[in-house]
Structures are given as structure tokens and as C-alpha cells.
Amino acid sequence: MGDLTLYSMPSSGNSYKVRLLLAMLGRAYTHVGMEYETPELDQAHASGKLPLNKLPVLELADGTRLPESNAILCYLAEGTEWMPSDPVTRAQALGWMFWEQNQHEGVIAVRAALRVYPSRAHLATPERMAELLARGEELLAQMDAHLTDRTWLAGDRPSVADISLYAYTHSAETKGGFDLSRFPALTAWLDRVAALPGYVSLTDIPE
């Protein structure tokens, strides 16, 4: 299966990002799935296999383990067309990836988690859900405006930025309860990503 091992959470957008880029790169890897609140994940935490105590983690052939989804994307994309070679375009792509983690994920992914995971249902108060909905709509509108006159988030071809933002955005409606029909440029971009060669869905989990 190759020299890479990916420890990932099948239901997580952060883990999905890495599986998606690996598929688009055609890279072989061994997949170790550990779902939220399972003995397997508890054991991984206890064994120290997860740097920063988070999934996903990419293990290299020499045993080095790389944490943080966007950092893993950058590692995998290095030297490929997925990482912009132009310094300005690269900085723009990285800027979107930083924004994804410090703005987007903490709203779009959190609202989905409160709706999907039973153990978090008690946190899904009407006030909290309304707050996340309003802020999420602002973030999605920001992406929609940016994509109105361009095909990809950074540069003239798909990059790690598109992979990073696609993961939680594409399920924002089904999992998070956002109405994506309000954002036509955004939904057109989602369709473009899904049409790329090598595309796999969130539910396409390697055996």
C-alpha cells in the first residue's frame, strides 16, 4: 500500500482533506480509521501515536508522524501542481488555509458536529445554533463573493487551498444545515472540485 500510513477519522472533514488529496495525487497509502469516541481512538491517544493529540496524522516510511490536516496537505503537495510555485499565489493559497482553520472550521464544522454527534447534542442550544448559522452564512458569503469572478481560490488552477476549504464546505448543507443555494458561485466551485480527476467522496473510505 505504499510508504505512507494515514490515521484518520472517517467522518471528519479534516481527515477527508488528506484522503482527497492523496486520491487526486494517486498516492498509495495504508489507512487506519479511528472514529470519534471509540476505543481505537482512545488507545491511539494513550500510545502517543498522535502528535498534538489530534487526527489526522500522516506517518512516513521512517516513522515520522505529521499532524494537522493543512500541514499534511502542504507536505503532500510540495513539488506538485497542487502547491503554487509562484510566491504570491502560494501565499494566497496558504492565507485561505489559515483562514479555514481560524475562521471557517470553528463555525461550519462545529455546527455540523453539534447536529451529527449525539454526545454534543446538549451543546446545541437554540442560541448557539442560531449564532453559528448567522456567522456561517457570513463566511460562506465571503467565499461566494471571492469566487464570483474566479474559478479557484488562489491562482488559475486548483490548489491545496481548494482541497482545504472543500472538505467542510461541501457538507455544510447536509451536515450543518446551511442553505447553499444562496451561494451560486460557491456551489459552482464545489461542482468543479468534485469533477476533478481522482476525486473521492467523504464516504469513500479505503479498506
C-alpha contacts under 8 A as a table, 3 or more apart, distances in Angstrom:
res1	aa1	res2	aa2	distance
1	M	4	L	7.79
1	M	28	A	5.29
1	M	29	Y	4.93
1	M	30	T	5.52
2	G	27	R	7.69
2	G	28	A	4.93
2	G	29	Y	4.98
2	G	30	T	7.02
3	D	28	A	7.66
3	D	29	Y	6.48
3	D	60	L	6.42
3	D	61	A	4.97
4	L	28	A	7.27
4	L	29	Y	4.78
4	L	30	T	6.24
4	L	58	L	6.92
4	L	59	E	5.80
4	L	60	L	5.10
4	L	61	A	6.09
5	T	29	Y	5.48
5	T	30	T	4.57
5	T	31	H	5.88
5	T	32	V	7.24
5	T	58	L	5.86
5	T	59	E	4.99
5	T	60	L	6.70
6	L	29	Y	6.92
6	L	30	T	6.14
6	L	31	H	4.97
6	L	32	V	5.99
6	L	56	P	7.05
6	L	57	V	5.94
6	L	58	L	4.65
6	L	59	E	6.21
7	Y	31	H	6.22
7	Y	32	V	4.76
7	Y	33	G	5.95
7	Y	34	M	7.13
7	Y	55	L	6.69
7	Y	56	P	5.51
7	Y	57	V	5.16
7	Y	58	L	6.33
7	Y	59	E	7.81
8	S	12	S	7.92
8	S	15	S	5.16
8	S	16	Y	7.86
8	S	31	H	7.27
8	S	32	V	6.26
8	S	33	G	5.11
8	S	34	M	6.11
8	S	35	E	7.92
8	S	55	L	5.67
8	S	56	P	4.58
8	S	57	V	6.72
9	M	12	S	5.38
9	M	15	S	5.75
9	M	16	Y	7.95
9	M	33	G	5.56
9	M	34	M	5.08
9	M	35	E	4.94
9	M	36	Y	6.92
9	M	55	L	6.55
9	M	56	P	6.79
10	P	15	S	6.77
10	P	16	Y	6.98
10	P	33	G	6.19
10	P	34	M	7.16
10	P	35	E	6.33
10	P	202	L	7.50
10	P	203	T	7.42
10	P	205	I	6.84
11	S	15	S	7.83
11	S	16	Y	7.70
11	S	35	E	7.11
11	S	202	L	7.32
11	S	203	T	7.83
12	S	15	S	5.33
12	S	16	Y	6.16
13	G	16	Y	4.77
13	G	17	K	6.18
13	G	109	A	7.77
13	G	167	A	4.98
13	G	168	Y	5.29
13	G	202	L	7.70
14	N	17	K	5.42
14	N	18	V	7.23
14	N	55	L	7.73
14	N	56	P	6.84
14	N	69	S	5.60
14	N	164	S	7.98
14	N	167	A	6.93
14	N	168	Y	7.78
15	S	18	V	5.56
15	S	19	R	6.60
15	S	55	L	6.75
15	S	56	P	5.09
15	S	69	S	6.63
16	Y	19	R	5.04
16	Y	20	L	5.94
16	Y	167	A	6.36
16	Y	202	L	5.99
17	K	20	L	5.18
17	K	21	L	6.35
17	K	69	S	6.95
17	K	73	L	7.65
17	K	163	I	6.02
17	K	164	S	5.94
17	K	166	Y	7.81
17	K	167	A	5.61
18	V	21	L	5.26
18	V	22	L	6.09
18	V	56	P	7.88
18	V	69	S	6.53
18	V	72	I	7.03
18	V	73	L	6.25
19	R	22	L	5.14
19	R	23	A	6.15
20	L	23	A	5.17
20	L	24	M	6.24
20	L	163	I	7.39
20	L	199	Y	6.54
20	L	200	V	5.99
20	L	201	S	7.61
21	L	24	M	4.99
21	L	25	L	6.02
21	L	73	L	7.17
21	L	76	L	7.86
21	L	163	I	6.92
22	L	25	L	5.10
22	L	26	G	6.03
22	L	27	R	5.24
22	L	28	A	7.52
22	L	76	L	7.67
23	A	26	G	4.95
23	A	27	R	6.29
23	A	198	G	5.52
23	A	199	Y	6.58
23	A	200	V	6.81
24	M	27	R	7.84
24	M	196	L	7.91
24	M	197	P	6.40
24	M	198	G	4.32
24	M	199	Y	5.97
25	L	198	G	7.45
26	G	198	G	7.17
31	H	206	P	6.22
31	H	207	E	7.06
34	M	38	T	7.06
34	M	40	E	5.83
34	M	41	L	5.29
35	E	38	T	5.91
35	E	40	E	7.71
35	E	41	L	6.63
36	Y	41	L	6.92
37	E	41	L	6.78
37	E	42	D	7.34
38	T	41	L	5.42
38	T	42	D	6.41
39	P	42	D	4.95
39	P	43	Q	6.03
40	E	43	Q	5.14
40	E	44	A	6.25
41	L	44	A	5.02
41	L	45	H	6.27
42	D	45	H	5.19
42	D	46	A	6.25
43	Q	46	A	4.99
43	Q	47	S	6.03
44	A	47	S	5.15
44	A	48	G	6.38
44	A	49	K	5.51
44	A	50	L	6.58
45	H	48	G	5.48
45	H	49	K	6.44
45	H	50	L	6.09
45	H	53	N	6.21
46	A	49	K	7.85
48	G	51	P	6.95
48	G	53	N	7.80
49	K	65	R	7.91
50	L	53	N	4.86
50	L	54	K	5.93
50	L	55	L	6.95
50	L	57	V	6.47
50	L	65	R	7.72
50	L	67	P	7.25
51	P	54	K	6.75
51	P	57	V	7.55
51	P	65	R	7.13
51	P	66	L	7.34
51	P	67	P	5.89
52	L	67	P	6.88
54	K	57	V	7.40
54	K	67	P	7.05
54	K	68	E	7.36
55	L	67	P	6.99
55	L	68	E	7.18
55	L	69	S	7.82
56	P	67	P	6.26
56	P	68	E	6.44
56	P	69	S	6.09
57	V	65	R	6.23
57	V	66	L	5.42
57	V	67	P	4.58
57	V	68	E	6.88
57	V	69	S	7.63
57	V	72	I	7.88
58	L	65	R	5.51
58	L	66	L	5.04
58	L	67	P	6.59
58	L	72	I	6.92
59	E	63	G	5.88
59	E	64	T	5.60
59	E	65	R	4.30
59	E	66	L	6.30
60	L	63	G	5.33
60	L	64	T	5.25
60	L	65	R	6.32
60	L	66	L	7.96
61	A	64	T	7.31
66	L	71	A	7.70
66	L	72	I	6.46
67	P	71	A	7.10
67	P	72	I	6.79
68	E	71	A	5.40
68	E	72	I	6.25
69	S	72	I	5.13
69	S	73	L	6.27
70	N	73	L	4.93
70	N	74	C	6.32
70	N	97	M	6.74
70	N	164	S	6.70
71	A	74	C	5.13
71	A	75	Y	6.32
72	I	75	Y	5.03
72	I	76	L	6.18
73	L	76	L	5.21
73	L	77	A	5.94
73	L	160	V	6.47
73	L	164	S	7.92
74	C	77	A	5.09
74	C	78	E	6.02
74	C	83	M	7.15
74	C	160	V	7.06
75	Y	78	E	5.46
77	A	80	T	5.33
77	A	81	E	7.32
77	A	82	W	5.33
77	A	83	M	5.28
77	A	160	V	7.09
78	E	82	W	7.66
78	E	83	M	5.88
79	G	83	M	6.93
80	T	83	M	5.95
81	E	84	P	6.52
81	E	85	S	7.98
81	E	159	S	7.35
82	W	158	P	6.60
82	W	159	S	4.35
82	W	160	V	5.59
83	M	90	R	6.79
83	M	159	S	5.85
83	M	160	V	6.19
84	P	87	P	7.42
84	P	89	T	5.97
84	P	90	R	4.87
84	P	93	A	7.73
84	P	155	G	7.76
84	P	159	S	6.87
85	S	89	T	7.49
85	S	90	R	6.49
86	D	89	T	5.40
86	D	90	R	5.96
87	P	90	R	5.03
87	P	91	A	6.09
88	V	91	A	5.10
88	V	92	Q	6.26
89	T	92	Q	4.97
89	T	93	A	6.19
89	T	154	A	6.03
89	T	155	G	5.75
90	R	93	A	5.08
90	R	94	L	6.17
90	R	154	A	7.77
91	A	94	L	5.06
91	A	95	G	5.97
92	Q	95	G	4.94
92	Q	96	W	6.43
92	Q	154	A	5.84
93	A	96	W	5.30
93	A	97	M	6.43
93	A	153	L	7.16
93	A	154	A	5.28
93	A	159	S	7.13
93	A	160	V	6.85
93	A	161	A	4.96
94	L	97	M	4.91
94	L	98	F	6.16
94	L	161	A	6.73
95	G	98	F	5.15
95	G	99	W	6.14
96	W	99	W	4.92
96	W	100	E	6.04
96	W	153	L	7.70
96	W	161	A	5.90
96	W	165	L	7.82
97	M	100	E	4.94
97	M	101	Q	6.60
97	M	160	V	7.94
97	M	161	A	5.61
97	M	164	S	6.22
97	M	165	L	7.25
98	F	101	Q	5.40
98	F	102	N	6.24
99	W	102	N	5.25
99	W	103	Q	5.38
99	W	104	H	6.53
100	E	103	Q	5.68
100	E	104	H	4.64
100	E	105	E	5.74
100	E	164	S	7.18
100	E	165	L	6.24
101	Q	104	H	6.09
101	Q	105	E	5.29
101	Q	106	G	7.02
102	N	105	E	6.84
102	N	106	G	6.70
103	Q	106	G	5.83
103	Q	107	V	6.91
103	Q	139	L	7.90
104	H	107	V	5.58
104	H	108	I	5.85
104	H	109	A	7.61
104	H	136	G	7.50
104	H	139	L	6.61
105	E	108	I	5.37
105	E	109	A	4.96
105	E	110	V	6.86
105	E	168	Y	7.19
106	G	109	A	6.06
106	G	110	V	5.56
107	V	110	V	5.14
107	V	111	R	6.02
107	V	132	L	5.75
107	V	135	R	7.06
107	V	136	G	5.85
108	I	111	R	5.51
108	I	112	A	6.46
108	I	132	L	7.49
108	I	136	G	5.79
108	I	168	Y	6.80
108	I	169	T	7.30
108	I	172	A	6.35
108	I	176	G	6.61
109	A	112	A	5.12
109	A	113	A	6.12
109	A	168	Y	6.13
109	A	172	A	7.65
109	A	176	G	7.29
110	V	113	A	4.99
110	V	114	L	6.22
111	R	114	L	5.23
111	R	115	R	6.46
111	R	129	M	6.70
111	R	132	L	6.21
111	R	133	L	7.54
111	R	176	G	5.40
112	A	115	R	5.18
112	A	116	V	6.00
112	A	172	A	7.07
112	A	175	K	4.90
112	A	176	G	3.91
112	A	177	G	7.44
113	A	116	V	5.04
113	A	117	Y	5.58
113	A	120	R	7.21
113	A	175	K	7.83
113	A	176	G	7.68
114	L	117	Y	6.02
114	L	118	P	7.72
114	L	120	R	5.30
114	L	121	A	5.52
114	L	123	L	6.77
114	L	124	A	5.58
115	R	118	P	7.64
115	R	120	R	7.80
115	R	121	A	6.58
115	R	124	A	7.23
115	R	175	K	7.01
115	R	176	G	6.85
116	V	175	K	6.80
117	Y	120	R	5.58
117	Y	121	A	6.71
118	P	121	A	5.17
119	S	122	H	7.28
120	R	123	L	5.56
120	R	124	A	7.08
121	A	124	A	5.22
122	H	125	T	7.01
123	L	128	R	7.74
124	A	128	R	6.16
124	A	129	M	5.93
125	T	128	R	5.19
125	T	129	M	6.12
126	P	129	M	5.21
126	P	130	A	6.03
127	E	130	A	5.23
127	E	131	E	6.15
128	R	131	E	5.08
128	R	132	L	6.20
129	M	132	L	5.13
129	M	133	L	6.04
130	A	133	L	5.00
130	A	134	A	6.18
131	E	134	A	5.33
131	E	135	R	6.24
132	L	135	R	5.20
132	L	136	G	5.74
133	L	136	G	5.06
133	L	137	E	6.12
133	L	178	F	7.04
134	A	137	E	5.28
134	A	138	E	6.54
135	R	138	E	5.10
135	R	139	L	6.43
136	G	139	L	5.07
136	G	140	L	6.12
136	G	178	F	7.85
137	E	140	L	5.09
137	E	141	A	5.97
137	E	178	F	7.37
138	E	141	A	5.08
138	E	142	Q	6.22
139	L	142	Q	5.01
139	L	143	M	6.49
140	L	143	M	5.14
140	L	144	D	6.11
140	L	183	F	7.38
140	L	186	L	7.69
141	A	144	D	4.86
141	A	145	A	6.06
141	A	183	F	6.66
142	Q	145	A	5.26
142	Q	146	H	6.31
143	M	146	H	5.11
143	M	147	L	6.19
143	M	186	L	6.58
144	D	147	L	5.16
144	D	148	T	6.13
144	D	183	F	5.72
144	D	184	P	7.17
144	D	185	A	5.24
144	D	186	L	4.70
145	A	148	T	5.22
145	A	185	A	7.44
146	H	149	D	7.04
146	H	150	R	7.29
146	H	153	L	7.48
147	L	150	R	5.03
147	L	151	T	6.39
147	L	152	W	6.90
147	L	153	L	6.78
147	L	185	A	5.66
147	L	186	L	6.43
147	L	189	W	7.42
148	T	185	A	5.25
148	T	186	L	7.90
150	R	153	L	7.40
150	R	156	D	7.94
151	T	156	D	6.97
151	T	157	R	7.60
151	T	189	W	6.83
152	W	155	G	6.57
152	W	156	D	6.35
152	W	157	R	6.10
152	W	158	P	5.71
152	W	159	S	7.84
152	W	162	D	6.89
152	W	189	W	7.21
153	L	158	P	7.53
153	L	159	S	7.85
153	L	161	A	6.52
153	L	162	D	6.13
154	A	157	R	7.52
154	A	158	P	7.53
154	A	159	S	7.03
154	A	161	A	6.98
155	G	158	P	7.64
158	P	161	A	7.71
158	P	162	D	6.11
158	P	193	V	7.95
159	S	162	D	5.50
159	S	163	I	6.81
160	V	163	I	5.07
160	V	164	S	6.04
161	A	164	S	5.09
161	A	165	L	6.23
162	D	165	L	5.35
162	D	166	Y	5.79
162	D	193	V	7.58
163	I	166	Y	5.21
163	I	167	A	6.57
164	S	167	A	6.05
165	L	168	Y	6.45
165	L	169	T	6.19
166	Y	169	T	5.11
166	Y	170	H	5.63
166	Y	190	L	6.84
166	Y	193	V	7.61
167	A	170	H	6.04
167	A	171	S	7.38
168	Y	171	S	5.65
168	Y	172	A	6.18
169	T	172	A	4.99
170	H	173	E	7.43
170	H	190	L	6.41
171	S	174	T	5.29
171	S	175	K	5.58
171	S	176	G	7.01
172	A	175	K	5.58
172	A	176	G	4.66
172	A	177	G	6.42
172	A	178	F	5.71
172	A	180	L	7.66
173	E	176	G	5.31
173	E	177	G	4.63
173	E	178	F	4.41
173	E	179	D	5.77
173	E	180	L	6.18
174	T	177	G	5.98
174	T	178	F	7.71
179	D	182	R	6.18
180	L	183	F	5.46
180	L	184	P	7.63
180	L	186	L	7.85
180	L	187	T	6.76
181	S	184	P	6.18
181	S	187	T	7.26
183	F	186	L	5.33
183	F	187	T	6.26
184	P	187	T	5.14
184	P	188	A	6.09
185	A	188	A	5.15
185	A	189	W	6.27
186	L	189	W	5.09
186	L	190	L	6.31
187	T	190	L	4.92
187	T	191	D	6.30
188	A	191	D	5.10
188	A	192	R	6.34
189	W	192	R	4.98
189	W	193	V	6.31
190	L	193	V	5.24
190	L	194	A	6.27
191	D	194	A	5.10
191	D	195	A	6.24
192	R	195	A	5.14
192	R	196	L	6.63
193	V	196	L	5.42
193	V	199	Y	7.80
194	A	199	Y	6.03
194	A	200	V	7.94
195	A	199	Y	6.91
196	L	199	Y	5.75
200	V	204	D	5.98
201	S	204	D	5.25
202	L	205	I	7.45
